[in-house]
Amino acid sequence: MSAIASSPGVKPGLVFFHSSTSGKCRRIEGYIAQVLQRRRNHGTFKYYAVEQTTRPDLVERFGVTELPTLVVLEDKNVAARLEVPRGCKEIESFLAPWLQ
């Protein structure tokens, strides 16, 4: 995970900042999978799951203050951010600009 970014012609990155000990984070990961499966968008994003204690440098770099947090990256820039999503509908709405 040395380079979390996308370049022109490359799919956007979906970064999921989480804690492996949080039940809420595990639920949100399941919601992400449901949204991508339901819309048949498994290949839309390059998906990164970033555990806060394993990569505190990335947590700091992206200014993550609450977990879970979703970040969409396009061309090495943060295109969108969603902190503490509440369910599938909110995640689907957040990702709608990239979903087919």
C-alpha positions, 0 to 999 in steps of 0.5 A: 500500500505504498501508493494510494492514488489513481492516475488518469485512465486508472480506476478511483481508489476507495479507502476504508479507514477502520479499526479491526476491533470495532463492530461498527467498522465490521458492519460498514465493511459489509455494507460496502460489499453489499452496495458494490455487489448489488450494483455490480460495481466490484471493479469500479474502485481499487479498494484499500482497507486501512487499519488505524493501528497498522498505518497511522501515517495514512490516518494522519495524512488523510486527516481521519479523526473518526472511524469508520471513514470512507475516502474516494481518491481520483488523480491523487486527490481526495474526491469525497469523504464520508465519516461514520456512515450509517448504512447501505443507503448512505454509502450508495448515495456517497458512491453514486457518482462513480457507480454504474 
